[in-house]
Each structure stands twice: as structure tokens, then as C-alpha cells.
Amino acid sequence: MRRALCAVALLALACLLPRAARVGLAGDYVDPIGKITAQDEALYGHSAIAMAKPGGDWVTPHFMGRFALYKPPMLLWTAALSARVFGINHLTLRLPIAIFAAFAVGLIFLWGAEAAGIQAGICAALLVLGNHLFHTLSTFCMTDGLLLAFTVAAVYWVYADPWLASRPTLWGFAAASAAAILTKGIAGLFPLAILGLYWIAAPPKYRPGFRRVALASGLALALAAPWFLYQLAIHPRWFWTEHVAVEILGYGAGAPPQTSRENVVLFYLTRLVATDTLLFAAAVVAIPAFVRAIRRRSPGPTLLACWLVLSIAATLFWQYRNAAYLLPLIPALALMAACYGPFAAGRPSTWMLVLVCAGSLLKLAAPENPWGLSYRAGTVQPLAPALSTYCESRRSTRLVIVDVADDLYAPALPIQVRYLIMSPIRMRGAYGMPFDQMGVIVTADEFNNLEKLRPAFRDRLRQWGIDSDEPIATLITATSPEELAGIVRAHPLDDFLIPERYRSSLTDSGHNVSPAARGYFFLLSRTKFDVDAAPPWTCRM
């Protein structure tokens, strides 16, 4: 079975890598229903590049000069290591995630094959590999695909040895669980939660001893703890505010601003059905046989039920809504459908396999649909080509991007970037850091008088542990087109990327006008300082 595992993993990787290579950074929708782009990938990509560059900080992640402690660094470590070895581009940043995700598909196959035969294992693997969310998130440099891979690995160790009796099982579960924690913090505790619920729900003869459960959990926490303890010791104020108060208590347990006003159950159910009707239908049909299997109190169905229950509960409990949070549910649904569906319940699953293969072909034939599988090259970010061309022009001026129109694509390029938003609103309290006090966020007036204020801002950054002025004025706020025009006139040495709706307010700006993409234009400084050296990494991310 080891050879079969490797074969399936390699085939899965062969399916994932072309997409990872062909789609630009942050170049597709995480939520195809709400049209929410993968902005986080550009953010993680920038942080990984900062880590991979010579002299980069491999312990404390950064974003545009400031600390980025909202998530632990496992994703950044893997992406940065790949970029350091193979060079910086969007494929090398995504390569580790695709490899881990492919291995997870192999483990899903192995589980299905051991539970209901080779055909069921193939069906389970195809259902996962053909899922739109998995297809997308396993080819992006984002935490979701990596967390899923570590979760699958940890749960499979329990499936293979429900008593955690052997040393390899114990350490394998602990290592996978620790990696999950170092990938997504609180959400990374998911494998430990599954083990805990399984210990409660499993029949006594298939239940690991309490000491074994405690030892496995303790090892996982001990392996993951050093990074958290380091940040708490070295950057206590920033770590507690951003990682605990904002990320966990604010967005996790609070009432954060949402991208959708839908009811939480309707939000997730709509996206689960719309992104994979085949998987949803196959799982629903399998429910009666699955319930009967649970009643027989065998370890496999019990463990799978714990996985399903906790996936649903965690998705509904976490207050911020995100279609990506459905991803941990996908392999569990695929296993339920393949191992307990009508064509896999005690007889050959040939018809189930034919149905799944036909569904996969249909998904490939209709890539434009929310449930489709797309291998088209390009990006949904209209400004990406214009920004890449701007980068290749080798201008040494700083670019100010108005209204974050690029979904944070620009910071991943070898150019100097600032952002400007046409809004006085500043995220504070439970949902934001006090960046205005540090000078990371500045008003139009502060930006126009930045040199006078820089020493005070730098002192405040030092109080938060940052001995640099690089983060200062990385985000500017303006309250009107007139303030924007004043900023442009006051900074003739800066370039600007601006939406067309502000063009009428920017006459006689002292800059050269150049087209960017539909609905946007550049204002380029007439004082151009060319850079002879080639960019340190590709401009085509």
C-alpha cells in the first residue's frame, strides 16, 4: 500500500502543480460566490519573500516593515525555504503547500482503501482532488491547504492505530498536530480536539488510554510552544495585541465586520453546495449507511464522525465567515461518501467510481462555474499585469496605490509601495492595531508633513519593539478627492496608481499620465531615477 500511497500522491501533485504555476499570485477567488479574492496570499507571499531574502528574519514574520504576528510562521517557513532554494516566484512560494496537499490526498486514498477497498479509496481521493475549494486553496500560498494536510496526517495516525500504542504513531500524531498549531494557531488545535472527542466517543476496546492521549497532546503542544513563547518574551506587547486580542478574541470570538450579511448556516451551506454539488449529494446519500456504521461502534466511523462534527462546529463557532473554513470538512465528507455510499456499502464501488470520474470531467469542462476546475493561465486581479510592467520599468520612485485596488499584489513585487484609502475610518480596538499612533497609518496632513513627524513616530515604533522607520506611512488616509489632489501635488517625486473616478480632481498634478488597466491610470513622477540593476526577483508574480 505504500507504493499505492506514493503513486496517488504523485498523481495528485501532477494535478495541482500546473494550476499553481499558471495562476498569478492572489489570482483567483477564495469565495467564488461572494467574489472574495485571495488577498491573503499576496500578504503571505510578501512576508515569505521578506524572510527568504538575505538577512531576512526567520523567527519573526514581517509585512511592509512591521511585525506580522497574526498567524504562526509554518506557512512562511515552508514558502521561504522553497523560494530560497529555487528562487522567488509564485510557483516556488506555492510548491510546499501543493506537496503537502498531494500527500494528504494519498492518505485519504489509503484510508478509503483500507475501509472499503481500492475503488472506494480512489473515489475518496478523486472527490477531494476534484473539489473546487481544495483545488484552489491547495495551490495557493495560504494557511488553509497546509492546515488541511497536517490535519489529515494527524487524524490518519489515529485511524491507523486508535490506541496510539506504537512510538511512530505517537510521535507522528504529535508532530502533525504541532505543525497544524504552527500553521494557524487556535485553529491548529483541531487534530487535538478530534482526538479528545474520539477518546470520549470511542468504544472502550478501541479507545486510547488517557495517559496516551495526554502524552500525545503534551508532545504536540511542547513541539509548537517555543515560537509562541519566544514572541511573548521578545515582542510581548505586539504579540499579545495582534495575535491574541485582535486575531483570536476579536475575529474569532467577537463580532467582526463581515463580507456577507447572510445567516451563518446559509452562508456555509450555499458555498458547500455551489462549489461541489456532487460531493454534497454523495455525502447526503451516504448518511443512512454511515449512521448504521457508527451504531456498530467500530473505530473508523466513530473517528470520522468526530472529524465531521468538530469541522461543522468549528466553522459555525468561529465568528468571522470565510468560505475557506469549509476546507477541513471536504476530506471527511469524501470519505463518508466513498466508504458508506450506496455503491460502496459492502459491494464493489464501480458505479460510484464511474460517477465520480464523470463528475470530474464535467468540472474540468466548465471551469468558469463555482464548482469548476480551472487550469486557465492568468489572474482575476486586473491590475496585476500593469503593476508587473511598472515593476519591469525599473523606476526607483515609490508607488502610492489608491484604495488598495490591487489586493496587496504590489508588495510581493520588488518595488517600493504605499497605500492610500479614501476613508477616515481606522480599525482600532478589537479589530485592529493602533497603527495610527505608531505612524503606520497617517492622515493626509501628516503625510504632507512626514519629515517633521518621523522622529516621534519612530519613537513610538520602538516602544512596540520595531527599531526602523520602514513601516511609517505605509497606509495613508484621505477624506476627499481634494485631499488626494493635495497629496499628489505635495509629492512630485512619488508615483501614483489611481482609479479613474478621481481623475477630474487631479488636473495639473505635475506628473505624467499613463494608462494602467481599465478604470485606472498611473501618475508618474517627472523626475525619474532609473535603476540599472535587474530586479532581485521576478516582476511577474
N, C-alpha and C positions, 0 to 999 in steps of 0.2 A: 504493500500500500504506500510505502514511502516513495517509490518511483511514480505511482499514480498521483500522489500529492504534488511532487515536483513538476510533473507534466502539466497538471491543471494550473498550477501557479504560473508556469512559464507561458501557457496559452493565455491566461488572464492578463499577464503583463504585456503580451503582444497585442492584446486588445486595448489596453489602457495607454500605452506609450504613444501611439500615433495621435491620439487626441491631445495628450499632454504637450506634444511637440507642435501641433497645428493651431491651437487656440492661444491667443495672446494673453498676457498677464491681466487678470481681472476681466477676461474677455467673454464671459458668459454669465447667465443669470443663475444665482443660487436658488431663487424662488421664481420659476417661470410663470407662475400665476400672478404674483404681485409685481413682477418685473424688477426684482431686487438684484442688483449686480453684486459681483464678488469683490466688493471694495476691500474686504479684509485681506484678500490675497495680495493686493498691492502693498498694504500696510505690512504684512508679514514678510513679503518679499524685500521691502526696503530694510527691515530690521535684520533679515538674514544676510543681505549684502553688506550691511554695516559690520556685521560680525565676521564675515568672510574676508573682508579687506585687510591688508597688512596693518597690524596694530589694533585690530578690532577687539572689542570686549566680548569674550566668550562666556562670561558669567552673568553679566547684567545686560539685557536687551535694551536697545535704544531705538527711538523713532524721531527723525529730524532733530537730533542733538539731545533730546531729553530722554529720561528713562521710560521704558515701556514695560511695566510690570503687571499689566492686566492679565497676562497669561504666563504660565511657566514656559521654559525655553526649549522643550524637547523638539518641537517642530523646527525652531530656528537652528538648533544644533544640527539636525539631520540635513536641512536645506543648505546651511552654511558650509558644512563639511563637503557636501556634494559639489557646491559651487567652487569651493577652494581647490578641490581635486580636478574637476572637469572644466572649470571656467564659469563665469557668471552669465547665465541666460535663463529664460523662463523654464526650459526643459530641465536643466540641472537642478533648479530650485524644487521642481516637482518630482524629480526622479525617486527620491526615497519614499515619498508618500505612495507613489504608484507601485513600488516594490513591496512595501508592507501590505498594501491593499490586495495585491495579487496573491500574496501568501495567505491572507485571510480567506480569499476565495477558495484556495486549496484546502484549508481547514474545514470550510463549510462543506466542500465535496466529501472530505473524509468522514465528517460527522454523518452526513446523509447516507453515504455508502455503508457505514457500519450499522446504522439504524435500520435501513430498509433496502439495501442493495445498491449496486453500482449505478443503475439507472436513476434511482432516487437521488444519489449523490450528484450525478450530472445535472439533474433537474434543479436541485438546490443551487448549485454553482451558477447555472445559466440564469436562474431567476434573480440572483444577486447581481451578476455581471450585466444583465440587461435592464437593471433598474436605473431610471434617469438620475435620481439623486446620487446613487453610488457611482454611476458613470461620470458624473460631473465632479463630485467632491473628492473622488479618489484620483483625479487628475489635476487637482489644484493644490497649490501650496497653502493649505489651510488645516486647521487642527482637527476638523471633523473626520476626514479619511484616516488620519493617523490614530485618533482615538478609537475608531471602529476596529482597526486592525488589532490594536492591543487588547481591546475588549474581547474580540473573537478568540484570540490566543489564550487569554486567561480563562474564559469560560470553557474552551475546549479541554484545557488541562483538567478541569473538574469533571467534564464528561468522560474523559479517558480514565480517570482514577477518582471516583467520587469520594473516596476516603482520604485523599491526599496522602496516601501511605508511603509512596516512594520519595526519595530525595529529589530526583529530577522533576517530579510533579510539583512538589512543594516549592522549589526554587523557580520553576518555570512560571507557576501562577504568580508568585511574589514579584518576579522581575517584570512580567507583563503588566501587572497591576500598578507597580511603581512607575513604569513608563507611561501608563494611562494618566496617572496623577500628574506627572511632569509634563504631560501634554495639555491638559485642560483643567488642572486644579480640582475644584469641588466635583465637577462632572467626571473627573477621572476616578472618583471613588466608586463608580458604577460596578466594576467587577467585584469589589469587596462587598457591596450591597447584595449582589446576586448570590455570592457565597453565603452571606448571612441569612438571606431568605431561604436558600436551599437547605441550610442546616436546620432551620425551623420546620420546613415543609416536608423534607425527605423522610421516607420510612426509616426506622432505626437501623436496619441492617445495611442500608446504603448511605448512612449519614456519617460524615467525618466526625471524629471526636472534637469536643470543644477545645481541647488544648491544641489540636492540629489546626483548627480554624483560627484560633488566637495567634498561633505561631506564624501562619501564612500571612495574616493581616499585619502582624507586627513587623515581619520582614519587609513587606511591601512599603509600609509607612517609613521604616528605617532607611530603606534604599532611596525613597523620594525626599526625605526630610532635609538633607544637607543644603539644597538650594534655597528652600524656604527659610531655614534658619540663618543662612548667610545673608539673605536680603533683609531679614528682620534685624539682624545685628548691624549691618553696614549701612543700609538705607531704610531705617525703621519708619520714618515719617512718610516717605514716598510709598513704600510697600504697603503700609497699613492703610493709607488713604486710597490708593488706586486699586490695589489687589483685593483688599478686604471690604472697605467701606463702599467703594464705587462698584466694582465688578461683582462681588458676591452679595453684599447686603442691598446695594442699590438695584442692580439689574436682575439679580437672582431672586431676592426675597421682597423687593419693594414694588412700586407701581411705575415702571419706567415708561417713557414715551414709546409708542408702538408704530410700526409701519402699516398696520391694518386695524380697523375697528371691528373686525369680525369676532364673534364669540370664539373662545379659545378652542373648544371642541370642533366647531365648524371649520375654523382656520386649518387645523391639522388634518381633519378628515377630508376636506376638499383637496388639499395638496397630496395626501396619500393616494386618493383615488385618481386624481388627474395625472399624476406623474407615473403611475403604474397600475392601470386598471386590471391587467392580467394577474399580477401578484396579489392584489387585493381580493379579487374574485376567487382565485385558487386557495387563498388562506381562509376565506369565509366558508367555502365548501368543505374544507378540511376540519372545521371546528368540531362536528359531532364525533369523528373518529379520534380526534385529539383529546377531547374530554373523556372518552372511554379509556384511552391510554393513561390519562392522569389518574383515573379512578383505580386502575390496576396497581398504582403506586410503584411503578418502575422508575429508576433514577433519571433516564434520558428525558422522558416527557415532563417529569417534575422540574428538572433543571431548566428546560426550555420554557415552561410556564412561568418560572421565576423571572427569566430573562424578559419575556413578553410583558408581564405585569409591571415590572420595575421600569421598563422602557416607556410604557404608556404613562405611568405615574410621574416619572421624572419629567417627561415632556410637558405634561399638564401643570405640574407644580412650578417649574421654572417660569418666572413671571414674564420675561421677555420672549416674544414669539418669533420663531425663526424656523423656516422650513427645513433647514439643515439638522435641526434637533430630531427629526424623524429618522435620521440615518441609522442609529443603533437598532431600530426596530426592524429594519429591512432583512438582515440575515435570519433573525428569529422567525419572521413571517415566511421566508423562503423555506426554511427547514420544516416548519409546520405544514406548509402546502405540499412539499415534496415527499415527506415521510408519512403523512397521515391523510393525504388526499384520496379521493375515490379510486384512482388508478394505482396508488402505491400502498394501499392497505392490504397487505398480505398476498399480493399478486404482482406480476411484472408490471412495471410502470411505463411500458412502451408508448401508450397513448398519451400519457402525461408528458413524456419526453417530446413526442411529435408536436403537441400543443405548445409547449414552451419554445421549441425551435421555430415554429411558425410565428409565434408572437415576437420573438427576437428579430426575425426577418422583417416583420411589419414595422417594428420600431426603427430599424435601420432604413427602411424605405420612406419613412415620414419624419425626418429629423427636425422639421420645423414645429412639430407638436410638443406640448409639455411632456408627453410620455416618449417622445422620440429619442433616438441615439444619434447624435450628430458628430461627424468627423470633418465637418467643413472648416477650412482654414479661415482665420480672421478674428474679429472681435466685435462685440456689441458696443464697445466704447468708441464713439465716433471721433473723439479727439486723439486717440492713440496714434494713428498714422501721422497726424500733423505734429504731435509732440516728438515723435521719433525723428521726423525730418528736421524739426527745430534743433534737436539734440545733435544731429549729424552736421549741422551748420557750424558747430564748434564756437558758439558765442560764449564769452566769459561773463556776460551780464547775468544778473539774477532775474528769474522769470516769476512774475506775480500772476497767479491764476485766480480769476474772479469766480465766486460761487462754487468752488470745489467741483468744477464742471467735468473733471477728468477721472472722478472716483479714485483719487490718490495714485493714479498711474505714474505721474511725473516723478515723484520721489524715488521710484525704482530705477530711473534713468540717471546717467552721470551728468546731471545738471543741477544748478542751484535753484531752489524753488521756495516761494512763499505762497500762502493762500490768502484770499480776501473774500469775506462773505458780506453780502448786503443785508445785514441784520444786526441790531444792537443786542440780540439775545446771547447770553453766555451761560453755558452749562455749569452749574455750581451745585454744591450740596451733595445729595445722594447720587447724582448722575454726572458729576464732572469734577475735575480737579480745579483748584483755584489758580488757573493759568493766567488770569488777568493780573493777579498780584505779583506773579513771577515775571511778567512781561512776555510770556509766550504768546498770549493774546493781547493785542493793543488796539486802541481806538485809532481813528484816522488822525486825530490831533497828536496823539502820542507817537504815531509812526512818522509824522512830518517833523517831529522834534526828537527823534530817537536818540541822537548822539548825546543830548543833554540828559536823557533819562537812563541811558545804558548802564552807567555805574550803579544806580540804585537797583535796577533790575538784576544786574549781575550779583549784587549782594544778596538779594532775596533768593536767587537760584542757589547760591552757596549754602543758604540756610536749609535748603531742601537736598543738599548733597551734590549739586552739579557745579563744578568749577569751570564753566565755559559760558560764553555768550552766544554760542551757536543756536540755542533754542529761541532766542529773543526775536520777537516779531515774526514768528513763523505763521501766525494767523492774525490777520488784520480785520477789524470790523468797521463798516461804513454804514451810515443810516440813510443815505440818499445818493442818487446819481451825481449830485453836485459835489458831495464829499469824495466820491470816486474820482471825479474830474480833478479835484484839488490834489489828490494823492498822485495822480498821473503827472500833473504839471510840476509838483514838488520833487519828483524823482525821475529826472530826464535820463539817468544812467540805467534805469531798470526797464526790462521788457514786460509786457502785459499780454495776457490771453483773456479776452473779454467776450461775453455774449453780445450778439447784435443789438439786443434791446437797449443797450446803453450807448450805442454809437452816437446818437444825436446829442448826447451830453458831453461828448469828448472832442469837439472841434478845436482846432489849434492846440493840440496837446504837446506839440514839439517832438512827436515820434513819427516814424514811418509806418503806414498802414499796410498790413499784409494779410491775405486770406489764410484761414486756418482750416476749418471744416464748416459744413453747413450750419449757419446760426452763430458762428464765432469768428473772431478775427484777432490778429496779433497787432499790438502797437510796439514797434521795435525801436530801441534807442538809436538815435542817430550817431551816437558815439560808440562805435563797435570796437571791442578789443578782441581780435582774433586769437585763437589758441592753436598753435601749430601742432601740438601733440595730439595723437589719436585718443579718443575716449578710452578710459580704463576698462570698460566693458561695453557690450553691445547696446546700441540705442534702440534696437528692435526687440523689445521685451513683450 
